Amino acid sequence: MENRSRILLVDDDELTLHMLTATLEQDYEILHATDGERALALTTTQAVDLVLLDVEMPGIDGYEVCRRLKETADVPVIFHSARTSIDERLQGYRVGGDDYLAKPFDPAELSAKIVRVLQQHATRRELSGQLDEAMNAVLSTADMMGEAGVVLEFQRDANQCKSHAALAQAILAALARWAWDGCVRVRGRQRVVNLNARGECTALEATLLDHLQTQSRGIHALGPHTGFVYGEVLVFVRNLAMNRPEGSMDRAESERMGRAIDNIALLVEGALSLVTALDAGATARDLDEIRKLVTMTRDALTDIQARSHAQRMEVQQLAQRLNEQVEASFLHLGLTASQEDQVSGIIREHGEDVLKALDQGRELQDYLQRIVQKLGQYV
């Protein structure tokens, strides 16, 4: 009895309702309504499997009842009317009717039409459910392909990154394409980068990343959020739940979060290898810069030594000429021998002081040269 289909009979004629009920009540559960308004009210409170609907009734007619019913419920309708012209049947079809039965009805035809319409409706609902499942599978597959595409796009973009900050920005861009938000820490040998989608991390975000840095390698639940700890790369993602108890959220959303965790983990692992490459590249660039600096310093010292030697020779020559010119002028100055000796001594003394100053600069050059030679051994 519980598995019997429920049919709503709608007709303003009591005798017709009685005859219909007598024909159908052994096989179906029957409800009655004598006008369209009552019929619509019943369908809002009772689950109905089929409506057998008169067309010509007081108040709203059967066509309007069918149109309103189809707006709110997926219930098959068979019209039962003395109006049997093709125009009437087309009108029933336009408002959503499933079949048309002429008055007075033939019991065998009535039963056959009801069985056929109920079977068609059941088949349609089954096919609709299968179609929904197929569409969900297609959409889920499309989502998975799109999400995997973000990982591939990240790998392409990340390979072009020339700095740790650029790598962190690439990670954040990938999260944004998945519609997730969070913050990232990338630790290089020379610097640590903390970024969110808007720029530098807030103090609170930096604290969260500090906490993550103390955790073991892997994926960690932080309340309704999730943290990813992979060596030199840390990622904190807001509102990505790692723990999702059965029934706590929509199944599709739970599956999306599960895929997101897998994809982000894959992305972060890829980013880690790029950090190593960036550090190696930075070391190579630093060594190259040191080599250039050593070469430039060596060349500069060679030039300074040549200039210093030329300058010392020039000072010696100037001092020699000055001394000769002064001694030649003694004949005209009328100086005593002691005065001449005194003047010559002063000139020689200052000349020697100048040469000593030049020699001290040479000692500094020699010291720098030794440093350059030692650096050259390591680069």
Phi, psi and omega in degrees: 000322183292337182269000181289143177289149180255126182243132176262119177263125183236113179198140180277357180260117183297322181295318179298318178299319181296316182293318178297317181297317180298327181285328192250343193291340178286334184253342186223158171275131189247135168241153183236150169209138184259001175206169185294319181298317179296321180297314180296322179295321180297321183290344177277342182245343183237139174281124184238136180267337180199148177239125173258112200238124173288154181267309186266106181219159175294152183077228179280140182278176184297326180298317180291322177301314180297315181301314180293320181297318182292339178289334186242344185216150176261079184235128177291146182232130171247121177281141180232105190207155173280347176278107187239010180293164180296326178296320179294317180296320177295322177297320177296323179293320182296326182272000173110010180295152180259336178198172184221127182240129182278146171267144350288150188275154172261123184305319181294318179296318179301311181298318181296316180297319180296314180300314182296315181296318179296319178295317179298318180294319179296317179297318180298319179293321178296315179295322178297319177296318178295321178295319178299317179297318179296318180294320178297321178296318179296314180296320178297318178296318178297319177299316181298318179296318179296319180293319177295326177298327178295321178298315180295320179295322177298316180301319179296313181292319184295327179294343178267355183290134180252000181210164179292325178295319178296323178295317178298319179295324177295321177297315180296323178296321178295317177300318180296323178294335174271001182068033173246157181229151179178207179217160189223142170236128175239119183256111174263177180292330186254340182204161177241129182250125175240113184225150164239186185294344183255352180141223180296143178298149172287168179299321179295317179297320178298323177295318178298318179292324175300318178296315179301324184295339179275353184273163178288162181298134177139201184251133186231135175279131176236078186065231179277007182247173181222137177245144180241120183243108180225081177061247185274001180238123178237136179226130176246125183242123181285144172056027171253102188278123176279321178263116183229085182302150180305127178085358182282343179204169178303141184300316181298321180292320178297318179294322178297319179294320178299316178295322180298318179298316179297315183292320180293321177300317178297318180296316182293322177299319177296322179295326181299317179295329179288328176298316178301317179294320179296318179296317179297319178295321179294320178297317180296319179294321179297316179298321179296320178294321179296317178302315179298319181295318179297316180298315180296320180293318179299316179295320180295319179295320177301317179295319180296319179297317179297316180295320181296318179297316179296322180293321179296317178298321180294319179296318178299317180295319179297318180295320179296314180295320179298316181296319179294319181292323179293316180296325178291332181278349181299329183296332183262347185271341180070032181276152175285167181298321181291324179292321177298318179298321182295315180296316179298322179296319179298318181296315180296320181298315181290324177297317178295323178298320179296318180294322177298318179298320178294321179295324177297320176297325179292323177300320178295320178298318180297321179296314178297324180297320179295321178297316180298320179296319178295317178298323180298334179290334185262346182242000000 
